């Protein structure tokens, strides 16, 4: 390969590693009784309103989607109390995170992230030719004082996930506001709220309510998690008019397909589905936390739909052994946590199977 015609920033990257697909494990081990608790998907599957909406899209599959996403943007605006003009749609929230990096960064500039932060922030920063500055975590979560201390004249953007993936840690409302007050106005702050609909904490911030007060704040959300639409890839950002205009200048045409637009609009209207999903997550979280504690394992407190657990040894062999049990979870050594597994909260029977399988594996 001739390296002279390759962007050196891209050449040094490793591809994003998703959770192992069920079909792949079935092919590798010849087993069919498999559960996947690796990718923080909603184990309930899509709601009935989504299924009905998708049935109505089939006749139009030969036509391009609405490139402006008018109906979905209006639904988001009406539901969340924001101006539709400030909404940018993406092919999953990963898409708008990457767009934000492309708007803000160039060679010689810097982005700041926390230790144990979502790997996509690194991918987007390095792909833009910028420098990634990683600050140490505090109790596995974002240390906002460390973020402020790391800001330099080269800093263009800061990425914070709330709750954080893969640790599940979170930033409280007052701490976030104090942080935003201290960040220089020329530094963009991306608040990634992919899991916010799962959170039931009284001191947890709603980033959307802060965007008017802080023009340098960009909030991203997704329909992949609680809304159960991971395979359709649809997310969005809410930002200032200036930043929304910049995002739309580089957004690819038709980046959200017709099925995703229709499904997301339907999902947004299904409050009962979201409520039941949140309740299922709450009880499942309690079940797993208790079961893992009975196994003598330490769990990082989480506000998302997943937990990171220290298995007391290198996690990769435990992960491999669980695969042979037909249980897919996620090793997170790439996030600086080689002893931890990230486990998505599943249905009750799935949670129990995970606990039973883990008990057998750890006893070997």
DRENDO-1510 file (C-alpha; in Angstrom, 1 decimal, always signed):
<recs>
REC; n; res; u; v; w
REC; 1; UNK; +0.0; +0.0; +0.0 .
REC; 2; UNK; +1.3; +3.4; -0.9 .
REC; 3; UNK; +1.1; +5.5; +2.2 .
REC; 4; UNK; +1.7; +8.7; +0.3 .
REC; 5; UNK; -1.9; +8.8; -0.9 .
REC; 6; UNK; -3.5; +8.0; +2.4 .
REC; 7; UNK; -4.6; +10.5; +5.1 .
REC; 8; UNK; -2.1; +9.7; +7.9 .
REC; 9; UNK; -4.8; +10.4; +10.5 .
REC; 10; UNK; -7.0; +7.7; +9.1 .
REC; 11; UNK; -4.2; +5.2; +8.5 .
REC; 12; UNK; -3.6; +5.1; +12.3 .
REC; 13; UNK; -7.1; +4.3; +13.3 .
REC; 14; UNK; -8.6; +1.0; +14.2 .
REC; 15; UNK; -12.2; +0.3; +13.1 .
REC; 16; UNK; -15.0; +0.6; +15.6 .
REC; 17; UNK; -15.7; -2.8; +17.2 .
REC; 18; UNK; -19.4; -3.3; +17.8 .
REC; 19; UNK; -20.9; -6.0; +20.0 .
REC; 20; UNK; -20.7; -9.5; +18.4 .
REC; 21; UNK; -23.8; -10.2; +16.3 .
REC; 22; UNK; -25.9; -13.2; +17.2 .
REC; 23; UNK; -25.6; -14.7; +13.7 .
REC; 24; UNK; -21.8; -14.5; +13.8 .
REC; 25; UNK; -21.6; -16.4; +17.1 .
REC; 26; UNK; -24.0; -19.0; +15.7 .
REC; 27; UNK; -21.7; -19.5; +12.7 .
REC; 28; UNK; -18.6; -19.7; +14.8 .
REC; 29; UNK; -19.8; -22.1; +17.5 .
REC; 30; UNK; -22.7; -23.9; +15.8 .
REC; 31; UNK; -25.1; -22.9; +18.6 .
REC; 32; UNK; -28.6; -21.4; +18.2 .
REC; 33; UNK; -29.7; -20.6; +21.8 .
REC; 34; UNK; -28.1; -17.2; +22.1 .
REC; 35; UNK; -28.8; -14.0; +24.0 .
REC; 36; UNK; -27.2; -10.7; +23.2 .
REC; 37; UNK; -26.6; -8.2; +26.1 .
REC; 38; UNK; -23.7; -6.4; +24.4 .
REC; 39; UNK; -24.9; -3.3; +22.6 .
REC; 40; UNK; -27.3; -1.5; +24.9 .
REC; 41; UNK; -30.3; -2.3; +22.7 .
REC; 42; UNK; -33.9; -2.3; +24.0 .
REC; 43; UNK; -34.7; -6.0; +24.6 .
REC; 44; UNK; -38.4; -5.5; +24.0 .
REC; 45; UNK; -38.1; -4.8; +20.3 .
REC; 46; UNK; -39.9; -2.0; +18.5 .
REC; 47; UNK; -43.4; -0.9; +19.7 .
REC; 48; UNK; -46.6; -1.5; +17.9 .
REC; 49; UNK; -46.9; +2.1; +16.7 .
REC; 50; UNK; -43.5; +1.7; +15.0 .
REC; 51; UNK; -44.6; -1.6; +13.4 .
REC; 52; UNK; -47.7; +0.0; +12.0 .
REC; 53; UNK; -45.8; +3.1; +10.8 .
REC; 54; UNK; -43.3; +0.9; +8.9 .
REC; 55; UNK; -46.1; -0.9; +7.1 .
REC; 56; UNK; -47.2; +2.4; +5.7 .
REC; 57; UNK; -43.8; +3.1; +4.1 .
REC; 58; UNK; -43.4; +0.1; +1.8 .
REC; 59; UNK; -45.2; +1.6; -1.2 .
REC; 60; UNK; -42.8; +4.6; -1.2 .
REC; 61; UNK; -39.5; +2.7; -1.0 .
REC; 62; UNK; -38.7; +3.7; -4.6 .
REC; 63; UNK; -38.7; +7.3; -3.7 .
REC; 64; UNK; -36.0; +9.4; -2.0 .
REC; 65; UNK; -36.9; +10.3; +1.6 .
REC; 66; UNK; -37.6; +13.8; +2.7 .
REC; 67; UNK; -34.1; +15.2; +2.9 .
REC; 68; UNK; -35.2; +17.9; +5.4 .
REC; 69; UNK; -37.0; +15.4; +7.7 .
REC; 70; UNK; -39.7; +18.0; +8.2 .
REC; 71; UNK; -42.3; +15.8; +9.9 .
REC; 72; UNK; -39.7; +14.2; +12.3 .
REC; 73; UNK; -38.1; +17.5; +13.1 .
REC; 74; UNK; -41.6; +19.0; +13.9 .
REC; 75; UNK; -42.4; +15.9; +16.1 .
REC; 76; UNK; -39.2; +16.3; +18.0 .
REC; 77; UNK; -39.8; +20.1; +18.4 .
REC; 78; UNK; -43.3; +19.6; +19.6 .
REC; 79; UNK; -42.4; +16.8; +22.0 .
REC; 80; UNK; -39.3; +18.3; +23.5 .
REC; 81; UNK; -40.2; +22.0; +23.4 .
REC; 82; UNK; -37.4; +23.1; +21.0 .
REC; 83; UNK; -37.3; +25.0; +17.8 .
REC; 84; UNK; -37.4; +22.7; +14.8 .
REC; 85; UNK; -34.9; +24.9; +13.0 .
REC; 86; UNK; -32.3; +23.9; +15.7 .
REC; 87; UNK; -32.7; +20.2; +15.1 .
REC; 88; UNK; -30.2; +18.4; +12.8 .
REC; 89; UNK; -31.1; +14.8; +11.9 .
REC; 90; UNK; -28.4; +12.1; +11.6 .
REC; 91; UNK; -27.9; +8.5; +10.6 .
REC; 92; UNK; -27.8; +7.6; +14.3 .
REC; 93; UNK; -26.4; +10.1; +16.8 .
REC; 94; UNK; -22.9; +8.9; +15.8 .
REC; 95; UNK; -23.5; +10.7; +12.5 .
REC; 96; UNK; -24.2; +14.1; +14.2 .
REC; 97; UNK; -21.3; +13.5; +16.6 .
REC; 98; UNK; -19.0; +13.1; +13.6 .
REC; 99; UNK; -20.6; +16.1; +11.8 .
REC; 100; UNK; -19.9; +18.2; +15.0 .
REC; 101; UNK; -16.3; +17.2; +14.9 .
REC; 102; UNK; -15.9; +18.1; +11.2 .
REC; 103; UNK; -17.4; +21.5; +11.8 .
REC; 104; UNK; -15.2; +22.3; +14.8 .
REC; 105; UNK; -11.9; +20.6; +14.2 .
REC; 106; UNK; -9.0; +20.9; +11.8 .
REC; 107; UNK; -5.3; +20.0; +11.9 .
REC; 108; UNK; -3.6; +21.7; +14.8 .
REC; 109; UNK; -6.8; +22.0; +16.9 .
REC; 110; UNK; -7.8; +19.9; +20.0 .
REC; 111; UNK; -10.8; +18.1; +21.3 .
REC; 112; UNK; -11.1; +17.1; +25.0 .
REC; 113; UNK; -12.6; +13.8; +26.2 .
REC; 114; UNK; -12.6; +11.9; +29.5 .
REC; 115; UNK; -10.8; +8.7; +30.1 .
REC; 116; UNK; -13.3; +5.8; +29.5 .
REC; 117; UNK; -15.2; +8.0; +27.0 .
REC; 118; UNK; -17.2; +6.6; +24.0 .
REC; 119; UNK; -14.7; +5.6; +21.4 .
REC; 120; UNK; -16.5; +7.5; +18.6 .
REC; 121; UNK; -15.3; +10.8; +19.9 .
REC; 122; UNK; -11.7; +9.7; +19.3 .
REC; 123; UNK; -12.5; +8.3; +15.9 .
REC; 124; UNK; -14.2; +11.6; +14.8 .
REC; 125; UNK; -11.4; +13.7; +16.3 .
REC; 126; UNK; -8.5; +11.8; +14.7 .
REC; 127; UNK; -10.3; +11.5; +11.4 .
REC; 128; UNK; -10.5; +15.4; +11.3 .
REC; 129; UNK; -6.8; +15.5; +11.7 .
REC; 130; UNK; -7.1; +17.1; +15.2 .
REC; 131; UNK; -5.4; +16.2; +18.5 .
REC; 132; UNK; -7.3; +14.2; +21.1 .
REC; 133; UNK; -6.7; +15.3; +24.7 .
REC; 134; UNK; -7.8; +12.7; +27.2 .
REC; 135; UNK; -8.2; +13.8; +30.9 .
REC; 136; UNK; -8.2; +11.3; +33.7 .
REC; 137; UNK; -11.6; +10.1; +35.0 .
REC; 138; UNK; -12.8; +10.6; +38.5 .
REC; 139; UNK; -14.6; +7.6; +40.0 .
REC; 140; UNK; -14.9; +6.2; +36.4 .
REC; 141; UNK; -16.7; +9.4; +35.3 .
REC; 142; UNK; -16.0; +12.8; +33.8 .
REC; 143; UNK; -13.9; +15.1; +36.0 .
REC; 144; UNK; -15.2; +18.5; +34.9 .
REC; 145; UNK; -12.5; +20.4; +36.8 .
REC; 146; UNK; -9.9; +18.4; +34.8 .
REC; 147; UNK; -11.7; +19.3; +31.6 .
REC; 148; UNK; -11.5; +23.0; +32.4 .
REC; 149; UNK; -7.8; +22.7; +33.3 .
REC; 150; UNK; -7.1; +21.0; +30.0 .
REC; 151; UNK; -8.6; +23.9; +27.8 .
REC; 152; UNK; -5.9; +25.7; +25.8 .
REC; 153; UNK; -5.9; +28.1; +22.9 .
REC; 154; UNK; -6.1; +25.1; +20.6 .
REC; 155; UNK; -9.2; +23.6; +22.2 .
REC; 156; UNK; -12.2; +23.7; +19.8 .
REC; 157; UNK; -14.6; +21.1; +21.2 .
REC; 158; UNK; -15.4; +19.0; +24.3 .
REC; 159; UNK; -17.3; +15.8; +24.3 .
REC; 160; UNK; -19.2; +14.6; +27.4 .
REC; 161; UNK; -21.6; +11.7; +27.4 .
REC; 162; UNK; -24.3; +11.9; +30.1 .
REC; 163; UNK; -24.7; +9.1; +31.1 .
REC; 164; UNK; -21.3; +7.9; +30.0 .
REC; 165; UNK; -20.9; +4.8; +27.8 .
REC; 166; UNK; -19.5; +2.4; +28.9 .
REC; 167; UNK; -19.3; +3.2; +32.6 .
REC; 168; UNK; -22.9; +4.5; +33.2 .
REC; 169; UNK; -21.6; +7.4; +35.3 .
REC; 170; UNK; -23.3; +10.8; +35.1 .
REC; 171; UNK; -22.8; +14.5; +35.6 .
REC; 172; UNK; -25.2; +16.2; +38.0 .
REC; 173; UNK; -27.2; +19.3; +37.0 .
REC; 174; UNK; -25.5; +21.9; +39.2 .
REC; 175; UNK; -22.0; +20.6; +38.2 .
REC; 176; UNK; -22.9; +20.8; +34.5 .
REC; 177; UNK; -24.2; +24.3; +34.8 .
REC; 178; UNK; -21.1; +25.5; +36.7 .
REC; 179; UNK; -18.9; +23.8; +34.1 .
REC; 180; UNK; -20.8; +25.5; +31.2 .
REC; 181; UNK; -20.5; +28.8; +32.9 .
REC; 182; UNK; -16.7; +28.4; +33.1 .
REC; 183; UNK; -16.1; +27.1; +29.5 .
REC; 184; UNK; -14.9; +29.9; +27.1 .
REC; 185; UNK; -17.6; +30.9; +24.7 .
REC; 186; UNK; -15.5; +29.9; +21.7 .
REC; 187; UNK; -15.3; +26.2; +22.8 .
REC; 188; UNK; -18.1; +24.0; +21.7 .
REC; 189; UNK; -19.5; +21.5; +24.2 .
REC; 190; UNK; -21.2; +18.4; +22.9 .
REC; 191; UNK; -23.4; +16.7; +25.5 .
REC; 192; UNK; -24.2; +13.2; +24.3 .
REC; 193; UNK; -27.5; +12.2; +25.9 .
REC; 194; UNK; -28.0; +8.8; +24.1 .
REC; 195; UNK; -29.4; +7.2; +27.3 .
REC; 196; UNK; -31.1; +10.2; +28.9 .
REC; 197; UNK; -34.6; +8.7; +28.6 .
REC; 198; UNK; -33.6; +5.9; +31.0 .
REC; 199; UNK; -32.5; +8.2; +33.7 .
REC; 200; UNK; -34.7; +8.6; +36.8 .
REC; 201; UNK; -32.4; +10.7; +39.0 .
REC; 202; UNK; -33.8; +14.0; +40.5 .
REC; 203; UNK; -30.5; +15.9; +40.0 .
REC; 204; UNK; -29.9; +14.8; +36.4 .
REC; 205; UNK; -29.8; +17.6; +33.9 .
REC; 206; UNK; -31.9; +17.9; +30.7 .
REC; 207; UNK; -29.4; +19.4; +28.3 .
REC; 208; UNK; -32.1; +20.6; +25.9 .
REC; 209; UNK; -33.2; +23.2; +28.5 .
REC; 210; UNK; -29.7; +24.7; +28.6 .
REC; 211; UNK; -29.1; +25.2; +24.9 .
REC; 212; UNK; -30.8; +28.7; +24.8 .
REC; 213; UNK; -28.6; +29.9; +27.7 .
REC; 214; UNK; -25.4; +28.4; +26.3 .
REC; 215; UNK; -25.0; +29.0; +22.5 .
REC; 216; UNK; -21.8; +26.8; +22.5 .
REC; 217; UNK; -23.8; +23.8; +23.7 .
REC; 218; UNK; -24.8; +21.0; +21.3 .
REC; 219; UNK; -27.0; +18.2; +22.6 .
REC; 220; UNK; -27.2; +14.9; +20.8 .
REC; 221; UNK; -29.8; +12.1; +21.3 .
REC; 222; UNK; -30.8; +8.9; +19.6 .
REC; 223; UNK; -33.7; +6.6; +18.8 .
REC; 224; UNK; -31.4; +3.6; +19.0 .
REC; 225; UNK; -31.7; +3.0; +22.8 .
REC; 226; UNK; -35.0; +3.3; +24.7 .
REC; 227; UNK; -37.0; +3.7; +21.5 .
REC; 228; UNK; -35.8; +0.4; +20.1 .
REC; 229; UNK; -34.8; +1.5; +16.6 .
REC; 230; UNK; -31.0; +0.7; +16.6 .
REC; 231; UNK; -31.1; -1.0; +13.2 .
REC; 232; UNK; -32.8; +2.0; +11.5 .
REC; 233; UNK; -30.0; +4.4; +12.5 .
REC; 234; UNK; -31.7; +7.7; +13.4 .
REC; 235; UNK; -30.5; +10.4; +15.9 .
REC; 236; UNK; -30.4; +14.1; +16.1 .
REC; 237; UNK; -28.7; +17.2; +17.5 .
REC; 238; UNK; -30.2; +20.3; +19.0 .
REC; 239; UNK; -27.9; +23.3; +18.9 .
REC; 240; UNK; -27.7; +27.1; +18.3 .
REC; 241; UNK; -28.9; +28.5; +14.9 .
REC; 242; UNK; -25.3; +29.1; +14.0 .
REC; 243; UNK; -24.1; +25.5; +14.6 .
REC; 244; UNK; -27.3; +23.9; +13.2 .
REC; 245; UNK; -26.6; +25.9; +10.0 .
REC; 246; UNK; -23.0; +24.6; +9.9 .
REC; 247; UNK; -24.1; +21.0; +10.5 .
REC; 248; UNK; -26.6; +21.1; +7.7 .
REC; 249; UNK; -23.9; +22.5; +5.3 .
REC; 250; UNK; -21.9; +19.3; +5.6 .
REC; 251; UNK; -24.7; +16.8; +6.3 .
REC; 252; UNK; -25.0; +14.3; +3.5 .
REC; 253; UNK; -28.2; +14.4; +1.4 .
REC; 254; UNK; -30.9; +11.9; +2.5 .
REC; 255; UNK; -28.8; +10.8; +5.5 .
REC; 256; UNK; -32.0; +9.4; +7.2 .
REC; 257; UNK; -34.1; +7.0; +5.2 .
REC; 258; UNK; -37.8; +7.0; +4.9 .
REC; 259; UNK; -38.4; +4.0; +7.2 .
REC; 260; UNK; -36.3; +5.5; +9.9 .
REC; 261; UNK; -38.1; +8.9; +9.6 .
REC; 262; UNK; -41.5; +7.2; +9.9 .
REC; 263; UNK; -40.5; +4.8; +12.7 .
REC; 264; UNK; -38.9; +7.6; +14.8 .
REC; 265; UNK; -41.9; +9.8; +14.5 .
REC; 266; UNK; -44.1; +7.0; +15.6 .
REC; 267; UNK; -41.8; +6.0; +18.5 .
REC; 268; UNK; -41.7; +9.6; +19.7 .
REC; 269; UNK; -45.5; +9.5; +20.2 .
REC; 270; UNK; -45.6; +6.2; +22.2 .
REC; 271; UNK; -45.2; +7.4; +25.8 .
REC; 272; UNK; -46.5; +4.0; +27.1 .
REC; 273; UNK; -43.7; +2.1; +25.3 .
REC; 274; UNK; -41.1; +4.4; +26.8 .
REC; 275; UNK; -42.6; +4.1; +30.3 .
REC; 276; UNK; -42.7; +0.3; +30.2 .
REC; 277; UNK; -39.1; +0.2; +28.8 .
REC; 278; UNK; -37.9; +2.4; +31.7 .
REC; 279; UNK; -39.7; +0.3; +34.2 .
REC; 280; UNK; -38.2; -2.9; +32.8 .
REC; 281; UNK; -34.8; -1.4; +32.9 .
REC; 282; UNK; -35.2; -0.3; +36.5 .
REC; 283; UNK; -36.2; -3.8; +37.7 .
REC; 284; UNK; -33.7; -5.5; +35.5 .
REC; 285; UNK; -30.9; -3.2; +36.8 .
REC; 286; UNK; -31.8; -4.1; +40.4 .
REC; 287; UNK; -31.9; -7.8; +39.6 .
REC; 288; UNK; -28.4; -7.7; +38.0 .
REC; 289; UNK; -26.8; -5.5; +40.6 .
REC; 290; UNK; -28.1; -7.8; +43.4 .
REC; 291; UNK; -27.1; -11.0; +41.5 .
REC; 292; UNK; -23.6; -9.7; +40.7 .
REC; 293; UNK; -23.1; -8.6; +44.3 .
REC; 294; UNK; -24.0; -12.1; +45.4 .
REC; 295; UNK; -21.2; -13.3; +43.1 .
REC; 296; UNK; -18.8; -11.0; +44.9 .
REC; 297; UNK; -18.4; -8.6; +41.9 .
REC; 298; UNK; -18.2; -4.9; +42.0 .
REC; 299; UNK; -20.5; -2.8; +39.7 .
REC; 300; UNK; -20.0; +0.8; +38.7 .
REC; 301; UNK; -23.2; +2.6; +39.5 .
REC; 302; UNK; -25.1; +3.3; +36.3 .
REC; 303; UNK; -27.8; +5.6; +35.1 .
REC; 304; UNK; -28.1; +4.0; +31.7 .
REC; 305; UNK; -29.5; +0.6; +30.5 .
REC; 306; UNK; -26.3; -1.2; +31.1 .
REC; 307; UNK; -23.7; -1.8; +33.8 .
REC; 308; UNK; -20.0; -2.3; +33.9 .
REC; 309; UNK; -18.8; -5.0; +36.2 .
REC; 310; UNK; -15.4; -5.8; +37.5 .
REC; 311; UNK; -15.0; -9.6; +37.1 .
REC; 312; UNK; -12.0; -9.7; +39.4 .
REC; 313; UNK; -9.6; -10.8; +36.6 .
REC; 314; UNK; -8.8; -10.1; +33.0 .
REC; 315; UNK; -12.2; -9.9; +31.4 .
REC; 316; UNK; -11.5; -11.3; +28.0 .
REC; 317; UNK; -11.3; -15.0; +28.9 .
REC; 318; UNK; -14.6; -14.5; +30.9 .
REC; 319; UNK; -16.2; -13.0; +27.8 .
REC; 320; UNK; -15.0; -15.8; +25.6 .
REC; 321; UNK; -16.3; -18.4; +28.1 .
REC; 322; UNK; -19.7; -16.7; +28.2 .
REC; 323; UNK; -19.8; -16.8; +24.4 .
REC; 324; UNK; -19.5; -20.6; +24.6 .
REC; 325; UNK; -22.5; -20.4; +27.0 .
REC; 326; UNK; -24.4; -18.6; +24.3 .
REC; 327; UNK; -24.3; -15.2; +26.1 .
REC; 328; UNK; -22.9; -12.2; +24.4 .
REC; 329; UNK; -21.7; -9.3; +26.5 .
REC; 330; UNK; -19.0; -6.6; +25.8 .
REC; 331; UNK; -15.4; -6.6; +27.0 .
REC; 332; UNK; -14.2; -3.0; +27.4 .
REC; 333; UNK; -10.5; -3.2; +27.6 .
REC; 334; UNK; -10.4; -0.6; +24.7 .
REC; 335; UNK; -11.9; +1.9; +27.1 .
REC; 336; UNK; -9.1; +1.3; +29.6 .
REC; 337; UNK; -11.1; -1.2; +31.7 .
REC; 338; UNK; -9.5; -4.6; +31.0 .
REC; 339; UNK; -11.2; -6.2; +34.1 .
REC; 340; UNK; -14.7; -5.1; +33.3 .
REC; 341; UNK; -17.5; -6.4; +31.1 .
REC; 342; UNK; -20.4; -4.1; +30.0 .
REC; 343; UNK; -23.7; -5.9; +30.3 .
REC; 344; UNK; -26.9; -4.5; +28.8 .
REC; 345; UNK; -30.0; -4.9; +31.0 .
REC; 346; UNK; -32.2; -7.5; +29.3 .
REC; 347; UNK; -35.5; -9.2; +29.9 .
REC; 348; UNK; -35.9; -11.0; +33.2 .
REC; 349; UNK; -35.1; -14.5; +31.7 .
REC; 350; UNK; -32.1; -13.1; +29.9 .
REC; 351; UNK; -30.8; -11.4; +33.1 .
REC; 352; UNK; -31.1; -14.7; +35.0 .
REC; 353; UNK; -29.4; -16.6; +32.3 .
REC; 354; UNK; -26.5; -14.2; +32.3 .
REC; 355; UNK; -26.1; -14.6; +36.1 .
REC; 356; UNK; -26.3; -18.4; +35.9 .
REC; 357; UNK; -23.8; -18.5; +33.1 .
REC; 358; UNK; -21.4; -16.1; +34.8 .
REC; 359; UNK; -21.6; -18.1; +38.0 .
REC; 360; UNK; -20.5; -21.2; +36.1 .
REC; 361; UNK; -17.8; -19.5; +34.2 .
REC; 362; UNK; -16.3; -17.9; +37.3 .
REC; 363; UNK; -16.3; -21.2; +39.2 .
REC; 364; UNK; -14.1; -22.9; +36.6 .
</recs>
